[in-house]
Amino acid sequence: METIKFKTNIKCSGCIATVTPHLNEAIGEGKWEVDLNTPAKILTIAGETDVAKAKEAVEKAGYNAEKI
């Protein structure tokens, strides 16, 4: 299974609550997670995903996503 990782500026559980509906719609519920314990706040997406669509969903919620 392919995984895609993004460095983000999603910093807290409130930020995750904001981005959740956007990512769930674009990628699917349960197919992504943000590691708030790393300095880079890594968003990991599991499975076949359109990178541009994932980045657009994060940016639509008001955050940045840079593929790593």
N, CA, C and O atoms as a Tripos MOL2 file, in Angstrom:
@<TRIPOS>MOLECULE
protein
  272   271    68     0     0
PROTEIN
NO_CHARGES

@<TRIPOS>ATOM
      1 N           0.8400   -1.1710    0.0000 N.3       1 MET1
      2 CA          0.0000    0.0000    0.0000 C.3       1 MET1
      3 C           0.8930    1.2440    0.0000 C.2       1 MET1
      4 O           1.8230    1.3470    0.8000 O.2       1 MET1
      5 N           0.6140    2.1540   -0.8690 N.am      2 GLU2
      6 CA          1.3850    3.3820   -0.9970 C.3       2 GLU2
      7 C           1.0030    4.3650    0.1060 C.2       2 GLU2
      8 O          -0.1650    4.4660    0.4800 O.2       2 GLU2
      9 N           1.9930    5.0880    0.6220 N.am      3 THR3
     10 CA          1.7120    6.1770    1.5520 C.3       3 THR3
     11 C           2.3440    7.4470    1.0190 C.2       3 THR3
     12 O           3.4200    7.4240    0.4220 O.2       3 THR3
     13 N           1.6650    8.5410    1.2420 N.am      4 ILE4
     14 CA          2.1340    9.8610    0.8300 C.3       4 ILE4
     15 C           2.2640   10.6820    2.1000 C.2       4 ILE4
     16 O           1.4070   10.6140    2.9810 O.2       4 ILE4
     17 N           3.3400   11.4610    2.1950 N.am      5 LYS5
     18 CA          3.5530   12.2810    3.3790 C.3       5 LYS5
     19 C           3.7030   13.7450    2.9920 C.2       5 LYS5
     20 O           4.3160   14.0890    1.9810 O.2       5 LYS5
     21 N           3.1190   14.5950    3.8340 N.am      6 PHE6
     22 CA          3.1980   16.0380    3.6560 C.3       6 PHE6
     23 C           3.6680   16.6840    4.9490 C.2       6 PHE6
     24 O           3.2570   16.2730    6.0340 O.2       6 PHE6
     25 N           4.5220   17.6840    4.8420 N.am      7 LYS7
     26 CA          4.8470   18.5440    5.9730 C.3       7 LYS7
     27 C           3.7490   19.6030    6.0120 C.2       7 LYS7
     28 O           3.4330   20.2060    4.9860 O.2       7 LYS7
     29 N           3.1630   19.8340    7.1960 N.am      8 THR8
     30 CA          2.0440   20.7700    7.3050 C.3       8 THR8
     31 C           2.2730   21.7770    8.4240 C.2       8 THR8
     32 O           3.2370   21.6800    9.1830 O.2       8 THR8
     33 N           1.3690   22.7410    8.5080 N.am      9 ASN9
     34 CA          1.3500   23.6620    9.6430 C.3       9 ASN9
     35 C           0.1050   23.4190   10.5010 C.2       9 ASN9
     36 O          -0.3860   24.3370   11.1580 O.2       9 ASN9
     37 N          -0.3950   22.2030   10.4940 N.am     10 ILE10
     38 CA         -1.5080   21.7850   11.3520 C.3      10 ILE10
     39 C          -0.8890   21.5250   12.7260 C.2      10 ILE10
     40 O          -0.0810   20.6090   12.8760 O.2      10 ILE10
     41 N          -1.2660   22.3330   13.7360 N.am     11 LYS11
     42 CA         -0.5310   22.3300   15.0010 C.3      11 LYS11
     43 C          -1.2540   21.7230   16.1920 C.2      11 LYS11
     44 O          -0.6060   21.3780   17.1800 O.2      11 LYS11
     45 N          -2.5690   21.5810   16.1350 N.am     12 CYS12
     46 CA         -3.2840   21.1490   17.3390 C.3      12 CYS12
     47 C          -4.5410   20.3700   16.9710 C.2      12 CYS12
     48 O          -4.8760   20.2350   15.7940 O.2      12 CYS12
     49 N          -5.2240   19.8670   17.9730 N.am     13 SER13
     50 CA         -6.4450   19.0960   17.7250 C.3      13 SER13
     51 C          -7.5340   19.9810   17.1250 C.2      13 SER13
     52 O          -8.3810   19.4920   16.3770 O.2      13 SER13
     53 N          -7.5270   21.2620   17.4380 N.am     14 GLY14
     54 CA         -8.4840   22.1860   16.8230 C.3      14 GLY14
     55 C          -8.2340   22.3250   15.3230 C.2      14 GLY14
     56 O          -9.1720   22.4080   14.5300 O.2      14 GLY14
     57 N          -6.9630   22.3490   14.9490 N.am     15 CYS15
     58 CA         -6.5910   22.4100   13.5310 C.3      15 CYS15
     59 C          -7.0560   21.1340   12.8150 C.2      15 CYS15
     60 O          -7.5570   21.1830   11.6920 O.2      15 CYS15
     61 N          -6.8820   20.0070   13.4830 N.am     16 ILE16
     62 CA         -7.3150   18.7370   12.8950 C.3      16 ILE16
     63 C          -8.8260   18.7340   12.7100 C.2      16 ILE16
     64 O          -9.3290   18.2460   11.6970 O.2      16 ILE16
     65 N          -9.5520   19.2780   13.6860 N.am     17 ALA17
     66 CA        -11.0160   19.3560   13.5640 C.3      17 ALA17
     67 C         -11.4160   20.2120   12.3650 C.2      17 ALA17
     68 O         -12.4080   19.9210   11.6980 O.2      17 ALA17
     69 N         -10.6580   21.2530   12.0930 N.am     18 THR18
     70 CA        -10.9480   22.1340   10.9510 C.3      18 THR18
     71 C         -10.6890   21.4370    9.6290 C.2      18 THR18
     72 O         -11.4780   21.5670    8.6930 O.2      18 THR18
     73 N          -9.5930   20.7010    9.5410 N.am     19 VAL19
     74 CA         -9.1960   20.0830    8.2780 C.3      19 VAL19
     75 C          -9.9210   18.7520    8.0230 C.2      19 VAL19
     76 O          -9.9910   18.3010    6.8790 O.2      19 VAL19
     77 N         -10.4530   18.1270    9.0640 N.am     20 THR20
     78 CA        -11.0800   16.8070    8.9360 C.3      20 THR20
     79 C         -12.1530   16.7230    7.8520 C.2      20 THR20
     80 O         -12.0730   15.8280    7.0100 O.2      20 THR20
     81 N         -13.1540   17.6080    7.8290 N.am     21 PRO21
     82 CA        -14.1740   17.4490    6.7820 C.3      21 PRO21
     83 C         -13.6140   17.5620    5.3630 C.2      21 PRO21
     84 O         -14.0950   16.8940    4.4480 O.2      21 PRO21
     85 N         -12.6090   18.3980    5.1860 N.am     22 HIS22
     86 CA        -12.0030   18.5850    3.8590 C.3      22 HIS22
     87 C         -11.2360   17.3330    3.4250 C.2      22 HIS22
     88 O         -11.3660   16.8790    2.2880 O.2      22 HIS22
     89 N         -10.4350   16.7820    4.3440 N.am     23 LEU23
     90 CA         -9.6680   15.5810    3.9990 C.3      23 LEU23
     91 C         -10.5640   14.3570    3.8800 C.2      23 LEU23
     92 O         -10.3380   13.5130    3.0130 O.2      23 LEU23
     93 N         -11.5620   14.2460    4.7210 N.am     24 ASN24
     94 CA        -12.4800   13.1070    4.6180 C.3      24 ASN24
     95 C         -13.2120   13.1130    3.2800 C.2      24 ASN24
     96 O         -13.4240   12.0600    2.6780 O.2      24 ASN24
     97 N         -13.5930   14.2900    2.8230 N.am     25 GLU25
     98 CA        -14.2830   14.3940    1.5400 C.3      25 GLU25
     99 C         -13.3490   14.0700    0.3730 C.2      25 GLU25
    100 O         -13.7390   13.3730   -0.5630 O.2      25 GLU25
    101 N         -12.1210   14.5740    0.4320 N.am     26 ALA26
    102 CA        -11.1800   14.4050   -0.6780 C.3      26 ALA26
    103 C         -10.5180   13.0310   -0.6940 C.2      26 ALA26
    104 O         -10.2630   12.4760   -1.7630 O.2      26 ALA26
    105 N         -10.2410   12.4810    0.4870 N.am     27 ILE27
    106 CA         -9.4340   11.2670    0.5720 C.3      27 ILE27
    107 C         -10.2100   10.0810    1.1170 C.2      27 ILE27
    108 O         -10.0320    8.9500    0.6650 O.2      27 ILE27
    109 N         -11.0570   10.3420    2.0760 N.am     28 GLY28
    110 CA        -11.8200    9.2760    2.7070 C.3      28 GLY28
    111 C         -11.5210    9.1900    4.1960 C.2      28 GLY28
    112 O         -10.3790    9.3550    4.6260 O.2      28 GLY28
    113 N         -12.5360    8.9370    4.9490 N.am     29 GLU29
    114 CA        -12.4020    8.8390    6.4020 C.3      29 GLU29
    115 C         -11.5170    7.6620    6.7810 C.2      29 GLU29
    116 O         -11.6530    6.5670    6.2350 O.2      29 GLU29
    117 N         -10.6180    7.8970    7.7120 N.am     30 GLY30
    118 CA         -9.7460    6.8380    8.2010 C.3      30 GLY30
    119 C          -8.5410    6.5430    7.3290 C.2      30 GLY30
    120 O          -7.7840    5.6180    7.6270 O.2      30 GLY30
    121 N          -8.3400    7.3030    6.2580 N.am     31 LYS31
    122 CA         -7.2190    7.0460    5.3510 C.3      31 LYS31
    123 C          -6.0720    8.0290    5.5460 C.2      31 LYS31
    124 O          -5.1070    8.0150    4.7830 O.2      31 LYS31
    125 N          -6.1710    8.8760    6.5560 N.am     32 TRP32
    126 CA         -5.1370    9.8700    6.7840 C.3      32 TRP32
    127 C          -4.9720   10.1200    8.2780 C.2      32 TRP32
    128 O          -5.8710    9.8410    9.0710 O.2      32 TRP32
    129 N          -3.7980   10.6570    8.6520 N.am     33 GLU33
    130 CA         -3.5550   11.0640   10.0300 C.3      33 GLU33
    131 C          -2.4620   12.1190   10.0560 C.2      33 GLU33
    132 O          -1.6030   12.1650    9.1760 O.2      33 GLU33
    133 N          -2.5050   12.9630   11.0740 N.am     34 VAL34
    134 CA         -1.4760   13.9800   11.2780 C.3      34 VAL34
    135 C          -0.7590   13.6540   12.5740 C.2      34 VAL34
    136 O          -1.3900   13.4740   13.6150 O.2      34 VAL34
    137 N           0.5720   13.5790   12.5060 N.am     35 ASP35
    138 CA          1.3810   13.3220   13.6970 C.3      35 ASP35
    139 C           1.7590   14.6630   14.3180 C.2      35 ASP35
    140 O           2.6830   15.3310   13.8550 O.2      35 ASP35
    141 N           1.0400   15.0490   15.3660 N.am     36 LEU36
    142 CA          1.2990   16.3190   16.0360 C.3      36 LEU36
    143 C           2.5490   16.2780   16.9120 C.2      36 LEU36
    144 O           3.0010   17.3190   17.3870 O.2      36 LEU36
    145 N           3.1040   15.1040   17.1280 N.am     37 ASN37
    146 CA          4.2780   14.9550   17.9860 C.3      37 ASN37
    147 C           5.5900   15.2150   17.2660 C.2      37 ASN37
    148 O           6.6360   15.2950   17.9090 O.2      37 ASN37
    149 N           5.5590   15.3480   15.9530 N.am     38 THR38
    150 CA          6.7760   15.6500   15.2010 C.3      38 THR38
    151 C           6.8150   17.1490   14.9000 C.2      38 THR38
    152 O           5.7660   17.7600   14.6930 O.2      38 THR38
    153 N           7.9990   17.7440   14.8730 N.am     39 PRO39
    154 CA          8.0940   19.1810   14.5760 C.3      39 PRO39
    155 C           7.5210   19.5480   13.2080 C.2      39 PRO39
    156 O           7.0190   20.6570   13.0300 O.2      39 PRO39
    157 N           7.5900   18.6350   12.2450 N.am     40 ALA40
    158 CA          7.1010   18.9210   10.8900 C.3      40 ALA40
    159 C           5.6010   18.6980   10.7430 C.2      40 ALA40
    160 O           5.0390   18.9840    9.6860 O.2      40 ALA40
    161 N           4.9310   18.1830   11.8040 N.am     41 LYS41
    162 CA          3.4750   17.9360   11.7610 C.3      41 LYS41
    163 C           3.1010   17.1750   10.4920 C.2      41 LYS41
    164 O           2.3810   17.6900    9.6360 O.2      41 LYS41
    165 N           3.5910   15.9600   10.3840 N.am     42 ILE42
    166 CA          3.4750   15.1500    9.1760 C.3      42 ILE42
    167 C           2.0630   14.6000    8.9830 C.2      42 ILE42
    168 O           1.5050   13.9440    9.8630 O.2      42 ILE42
    169 N           1.5060   14.8840    7.8160 N.am     43 LEU43
    170 CA          0.2380   14.3080    7.3760 C.3      43 LEU43
    171 C           0.5910   13.0770    6.5490 C.2      43 LEU43
    172 O           1.3090   13.1800    5.5550 O.2      43 LEU43
    173 N           0.0890   11.9190    6.9560 N.am     44 THR44
    174 CA          0.3240   10.6760    6.2350 C.3      44 THR44
    175 C          -0.9840   10.1960    5.6530 C.2      44 THR44
    176 O          -1.9920   10.1020    6.3530 O.2      44 THR44
    177 N          -0.9640    9.8920    4.3690 N.am     45 ILE45
    178 CA         -2.1450    9.4000    3.6700 C.3      45 ILE45
    179 C          -1.8350    8.0070    3.1500 C.2      45 ILE45
    180 O          -0.8230    7.7940    2.4830 O.2      45 ILE45
    181 N          -2.7110    7.0630    3.4580 N.am     46 ALA46
    182 CA         -2.5200    5.6710    3.0380 C.3      46 ALA46
    183 C          -3.3880    5.3680    1.8300 C.2      46 ALA46
    184 O          -4.5350    5.8080    1.7500 O.2      46 ALA46
    185 N          -2.8310    4.6110    0.8890 N.am     47 GLY47
    186 CA         -3.5920    4.1800   -0.2770 C.3      47 GLY47
    187 C          -3.3780    5.0750   -1.4750 C.2      47 GLY47
    188 O          -2.6500    6.0650   -1.4140 O.2      47 GLY47
    189 N          -4.0180    4.7120   -2.5540 N.am     48 GLU48
    190 CA         -3.9170    5.4690   -3.7980 C.3      48 GLU48
    191 C          -4.6250    6.8090   -3.6340 C.2      48 GLU48
    192 O          -5.8320    6.8520   -3.3920 O.2      48 GLU48
    193 N          -3.8830    7.8890   -3.7650 N.am     49 THR49
    194 CA         -4.4400    9.2230   -3.5760 C.3      49 THR49
    195 C          -3.8290   10.1790   -4.5780 C.2      49 THR49
    196 O          -2.6420   10.0930   -4.8910 O.2      49 THR49
    197 N          -4.6330   11.0770   -5.0710 N.am     50 ASP50
    198 CA         -4.1650   12.1400   -5.9400 C.3      50 ASP50
    199 C          -3.4830   13.1890   -5.0560 C.2      50 ASP50
    200 O          -4.1340   13.8120   -4.2170 O.2      50 ASP50
    201 N          -2.1880   13.3810   -5.2400 N.am     51 VAL51
    202 CA         -1.4100   14.3040   -4.4140 C.3      51 VAL51
    203 C          -1.9820   15.7180   -4.4910 C.2      51 VAL51
    204 O          -2.1110   16.3840   -3.4640 O.2      51 VAL51
    205 N          -2.3190   16.1780   -5.6730 N.am     52 ALA52
    206 CA         -2.8570   17.5240   -5.8420 C.3      52 ALA52
    207 C          -4.1900   17.6800   -5.1120 C.2      52 ALA52
    208 O          -4.4620   18.7280   -4.5250 O.2      52 ALA52
    209 N          -5.0050   16.6570   -5.1480 N.am     53 LYS53
    210 CA         -6.3120   16.6910   -4.4770 C.3      53 LYS53
    211 C          -6.1340   16.7620   -2.9590 C.2      53 LYS53
    212 O          -6.8660   17.4880   -2.2860 O.2      53 LYS53
    213 N          -5.1780   16.0250   -2.4210 N.am     54 ALA54
    214 CA         -4.9080   16.0450   -0.9850 C.3      54 ALA54
    215 C          -4.3890   17.4190   -0.5620 C.2      54 ALA54
    216 O          -4.8460   17.9800    0.4340 O.2      54 ALA54
    217 N          -3.4410   17.9540   -1.3160 N.am     55 LYS55
    218 CA         -2.8830   19.2720   -1.0010 C.3      55 LYS55
    219 C          -3.9640   20.3440   -1.0700 C.2      55 LYS55
    220 O          -4.0200   21.2340   -0.2220 O.2      55 LYS55
    221 N          -4.8120   20.2560   -2.0720 N.am     56 GLU56
    222 CA         -5.9040   21.2160   -2.2390 C.3      56 GLU56
    223 C          -6.8710   21.1630   -1.0520 C.2      56 GLU56
    224 O          -7.3570   22.2010   -0.6050 O.2      56 GLU56
    225 N          -7.1500   19.9660   -0.5420 N.am     57 ALA57
    226 CA         -8.0630   19.8200    0.5990 C.3      57 ALA57
    227 C          -7.4880   20.4920    1.8370 C.2      57 ALA57
    228 O          -8.2140   21.1640    2.5690 O.2      57 ALA57
    229 N          -6.1840   20.3180    2.0800 N.am     58 VAL58
    230 CA         -5.5420   20.9500    3.2390 C.3      58 VAL58
    231 C          -5.5530   22.4650    3.0790 C.2      58 VAL58
    232 O          -5.8500   23.1880    4.0310 O.2      58 VAL58
    233 N          -5.2340   22.9450    1.8930 N.am     59 GLU59
    234 CA         -5.1970   24.3870    1.6520 C.3      59 GLU59
    235 C          -6.5890   25.0060    1.7160 C.2      59 GLU59
    236 O          -6.7330   26.1510    2.1430 O.2      59 GLU59
    237 N          -7.6040   24.2740    1.3030 N.am     60 LYS60
    238 CA         -8.9840   24.7530    1.3810 C.3      60 LYS60
    239 C          -9.3890   24.9890    2.8430 C.2      60 LYS60
    240 O         -10.2020   25.8650    3.1350 O.2      60 LYS60
    241 N          -8.8160   24.2020    3.7490 N.am     61 ALA61
    242 CA         -9.0940   24.3520    5.1760 C.3      61 ALA61
    243 C          -8.2610   25.4810    5.7930 C.2      61 ALA61
    244 O          -8.4540   25.8220    6.9600 O.2      61 ALA61
    245 N          -7.3400   26.0620    5.0210 N.am     62 GLY62
    246 CA         -6.5510   27.1780    5.5060 C.3      62 GLY62
    247 C          -5.1630   26.8300    5.9970 C.2      62 GLY62
    248 O          -4.5450   27.6210    6.7110 O.2      62 GLY62
    249 N          -4.6620   25.6660    5.6310 N.am     63 TYR63
    250 CA         -3.3480   25.2180    6.0780 C.3      63 TYR63
    251 C          -2.4520   24.9510    4.8740 C.2      63 TYR63
    252 O          -2.9150   24.9160    3.7340 O.2      63 TYR63
    253 N          -1.1650   24.7640    5.1440 N.am     64 ASN64
    254 CA         -0.1760   24.4720    4.1030 C.3      64 ASN64
    255 C           0.1760   22.9960    4.1170 C.2      64 ASN64
    256 O           0.1640   22.3540    5.1680 O.2      64 ASN64
    257 N           0.4860   22.4670    2.9530 N.am     65 ALA65
    258 CA          0.9400   21.0800    2.8330 C.3      65 ALA65
    259 C           2.0190   21.0190    1.7660 C.2      65 ALA65
    260 O           1.8060   21.4250    0.6240 O.2      65 ALA65
    261 N           3.1850   20.5040    2.1560 N.am     66 GLU66
    262 CA          4.3150   20.3680    1.2430 C.3      66 GLU66
    263 C           4.7120   18.9040    1.1880 C.2      66 GLU66
    264 O           5.1080   18.3240    2.1990 O.2      66 GLU66
    265 N           4.6050   18.3040    0.0040 N.am     67 LYS67
    266 CA          4.9200   16.8720   -0.1400 C.3      67 LYS67
    267 C           6.3920   16.6410    0.1880 C.2      67 LYS67
    268 O           7.2740   17.3870   -0.2360 O.2      67 LYS67
    269 N           6.6230   15.5740    0.9630 N.am     68 ILE68
    270 CA          8.0100   15.2180    1.3070 C.3      68 ILE68
    271 C           8.3090   13.8050    0.8480 C.2      68 ILE68
    272 O           9.4210   13.3150    1.0420 O.2      68 ILE68
@<TRIPOS>BOND
     1     1     2 1
     2     2     3 1
     3     3     4 2
     4     3     5 am
     5     5     6 1
     6     6     7 1
     7     7     8 2
     8     7     9 am
     9     9    10 1
    10    10    11 1
    11    11    12 2
    12    11    13 am
    13    13    14 1
    14    14    15 1
    15    15    16 2
    16    15    17 am
    17    17    18 1
    18    18    19 1
    19    19    20 2
    20    19    21 am
    21    21    22 1
    22    22    23 1
    23    23    24 2
    24    23    25 am
    25    25    26 1
    26    26    27 1
    27    27    28 2
    28    27    29 am
    29    29    30 1
    30    30    31 1
    31    31    32 2
    32    31    33 am
    33    33    34 1
    34    34    35 1
    35    35    36 2
    36    35    37 am
    37    37    38 1
    38    38    39 1
    39    39    40 2
    40    39    41 am
    41    41    42 1
    42    42    43 1
    43    43    44 2
    44    43    45 am
    45    45    46 1
    46    46    47 1
    47    47    48 2
    48    47    49 am
    49    49    50 1
    50    50    51 1
    51    51    52 2
    52    51    53 am
    53    53    54 1
    54    54    55 1
    55    55    56 2
    56    55    57 am
    57    57    58 1
    58    58    59 1
    59    59    60 2
    60    59    61 am
    61    61    62 1
    62    62    63 1
    63    63    64 2
    64    63    65 am
    65    65    66 1
    66    66    67 1
    67    67    68 2
    68    67    69 am
    69    69    70 1
    70    70    71 1
    71    71    72 2
    72    71    73 am
    73    73    74 1
    74    74    75 1
    75    75    76 2
    76    75    77 am
    77    77    78 1
    78    78    79 1
    79    79    80 2
    80    79    81 am
    81    81    82 1
    82    82    83 1
    83    83    84 2
    84    83    85 am
    85    85    86 1
    86    86    87 1
    87    87    88 2
    88    87    89 am
    89    89    90 1
    90    90    91 1
    91    91    92 2
    92    91    93 am
    93    93    94 1
    94    94    95 1
    95    95    96 2
    96    95    97 am
    97    97    98 1
    98    98    99 1
    99    99   100 2
   100    99   101 am
   101   101   102 1
   102   102   103 1
   103   103   104 2
   104   103   105 am
   105   105   106 1
   106   106   107 1
   107   107   108 2
   108   107   109 am
   109   109   110 1
   110   110   111 1
   111   111   112 2
   112   111   113 am
   113   113   114 1
   114   114   115 1
   115   115   116 2
   116   115   117 am
   117   117   118 1
   118   118   119 1
   119   119   120 2
   120   119   121 am
   121   121   122 1
   122   122   123 1
   123   123   124 2
   124   123   125 am
   125   125   126 1
   126   126   127 1
   127   127   128 2
   128   127   129 am
   129   129   130 1
   130   130   131 1
   131   131   132 2
   132   131   133 am
   133   133   134 1
   134   134   135 1
   135   135   136 2
   136   135   137 am
   137   137   138 1
   138   138   139 1
   139   139   140 2
   140   139   141 am
   141   141   142 1
   142   142   143 1
   143   143   144 2
   144   143   145 am
   145   145   146 1
   146   146   147 1
   147   147   148 2
   148   147   149 am
   149   149   150 1
   150   150   151 1
   151   151   152 2
   152   151   153 am
   153   153   154 1
   154   154   155 1
   155   155   156 2
   156   155   157 am
   157   157   158 1
   158   158   159 1
   159   159   160 2
   160   159   161 am
   161   161   162 1
   162   162   163 1
   163   163   164 2
   164   163   165 am
   165   165   166 1
   166   166   167 1
   167   167   168 2
   168   167   169 am
   169   169   170 1
   170   170   171 1
   171   171   172 2
   172   171   173 am
   173   173   174 1
   174   174   175 1
   175   175   176 2
   176   175   177 am
   177   177   178 1
   178   178   179 1
   179   179   180 2
   180   179   181 am
   181   181   182 1
   182   182   183 1
   183   183   184 2
   184   183   185 am
   185   185   186 1
   186   186   187 1
   187   187   188 2
   188   187   189 am
   189   189   190 1
   190   190   191 1
   191   191   192 2
   192   191   193 am
   193   193   194 1
   194   194   195 1
   195   195   196 2
   196   195   197 am
   197   197   198 1
   198   198   199 1
   199   199   200 2
   200   199   201 am
   201   201   202 1
   202   202   203 1
   203   203   204 2
   204   203   205 am
   205   205   206 1
   206   206   207 1
   207   207   208 2
   208   207   209 am
   209   209   210 1
   210   210   211 1
   211   211   212 2
   212   211   213 am
   213   213   214 1
   214   214   215 1
   215   215   216 2
   216   215   217 am
   217   217   218 1
   218   218   219 1
   219   219   220 2
   220   219   221 am
   221   221   222 1
   222   222   223 1
   223   223   224 2
   224   223   225 am
   225   225   226 1
   226   226   227 1
   227   227   228 2
   228   227   229 am
   229   229   230 1
   230   230   231 1
   231   231   232 2
   232   231   233 am
   233   233   234 1
   234   234   235 1
   235   235   236 2
   236   235   237 am
   237   237   238 1
   238   238   239 1
   239   239   240 2
   240   239   241 am
   241   241   242 1
   242   242   243 1
   243   243   244 2
   244   243   245 am
   245   245   246 1
   246   246   247 1
   247   247   248 2
   248   247   249 am
   249   249   250 1
   250   250   251 1
   251   251   252 2
   252   251   253 am
   253   253   254 1
   254   254   255 1
   255   255   256 2
   256   255   257 am
   257   257   258 1
   258   258   259 1
   259   259   260 2
   260   259   261 am
   261   261   262 1
   262   262   263 1
   263   263   264 2
   264   263   265 am
   265   265   266 1
   266   266   267 1
   267   267   268 2
   268   267   269 am
   269   269   270 1
   270   270   271 1
   271   271   272 2
@<TRIPOS>SUBSTRUCTURE
     1 MET1         2 RESIDUE 1 A MET
     2 GLU2         6 RESIDUE 1 A GLU
     3 THR3        10 RESIDUE 1 A THR
     4 ILE4        14 RESIDUE 1 A ILE
     5 LYS5        18 RESIDUE 1 A LYS
     6 PHE6        22 RESIDUE 1 A PHE
     7 LYS7        26 RESIDUE 1 A LYS
     8 THR8        30 RESIDUE 1 A THR
     9 ASN9        34 RESIDUE 1 A ASN
    10 ILE10       38 RESIDUE 1 A ILE
    11 LYS11       42 RESIDUE 1 A LYS
    12 CYS12       46 RESIDUE 1 A CYS
    13 SER13       50 RESIDUE 1 A SER
    14 GLY14       54 RESIDUE 1 A GLY
    15 CYS15       58 RESIDUE 1 A CYS
    16 ILE16       62 RESIDUE 1 A ILE
    17 ALA17       66 RESIDUE 1 A ALA
    18 THR18       70 RESIDUE 1 A THR
    19 VAL19       74 RESIDUE 1 A VAL
    20 THR20       78 RESIDUE 1 A THR
    21 PRO21       82 RESIDUE 1 A PRO
    22 HIS22       86 RESIDUE 1 A HIS
    23 LEU23       90 RESIDUE 1 A LEU
    24 ASN24       94 RESIDUE 1 A ASN
    25 GLU25       98 RESIDUE 1 A GLU
    26 ALA26      102 RESIDUE 1 A ALA
    27 ILE27      106 RESIDUE 1 A ILE
    28 GLY28      110 RESIDUE 1 A GLY
    29 GLU29      114 RESIDUE 1 A GLU
    30 GLY30      118 RESIDUE 1 A GLY
    31 LYS31      122 RESIDUE 1 A LYS
    32 TRP32      126 RESIDUE 1 A TRP
    33 GLU33      130 RESIDUE 1 A GLU
    34 VAL34      134 RESIDUE 1 A VAL
    35 ASP35      138 RESIDUE 1 A ASP
    36 LEU36      142 RESIDUE 1 A LEU
    37 ASN37      146 RESIDUE 1 A ASN
    38 THR38      150 RESIDUE 1 A THR
    39 PRO39      154 RESIDUE 1 A PRO
    40 ALA40      158 RESIDUE 1 A ALA
    41 LYS41      162 RESIDUE 1 A LYS
    42 ILE42      166 RESIDUE 1 A ILE
    43 LEU43      170 RESIDUE 1 A LEU
    44 THR44      174 RESIDUE 1 A THR
    45 ILE45      178 RESIDUE 1 A ILE
    46 ALA46      182 RESIDUE 1 A ALA
    47 GLY47      186 RESIDUE 1 A GLY
    48 GLU48      190 RESIDUE 1 A GLU
    49 THR49      194 RESIDUE 1 A THR
    50 ASP50      198 RESIDUE 1 A ASP
    51 VAL51      202 RESIDUE 1 A VAL
    52 ALA52      206 RESIDUE 1 A ALA
    53 LYS53      210 RESIDUE 1 A LYS
    54 ALA54      214 RESIDUE 1 A ALA
    55 LYS55      218 RESIDUE 1 A LYS
    56 GLU56      222 RESIDUE 1 A GLU
    57 ALA57      226 RESIDUE 1 A ALA
    58 VAL58      230 RESIDUE 1 A VAL
    59 GLU59      234 RESIDUE 1 A GLU
    60 LYS60      238 RESIDUE 1 A LYS
    61 ALA61      242 RESIDUE 1 A ALA
    62 GLY62      246 RESIDUE 1 A GLY
    63 TYR63      250 RESIDUE 1 A TYR
    64 ASN64      254 RESIDUE 1 A ASN
    65 ALA65      258 RESIDUE 1 A ALA
    66 GLU66      262 RESIDUE 1 A GLU
    67 LYS67      266 RESIDUE 1 A LYS
    68 ILE68      270 RESIDUE 1 A ILE
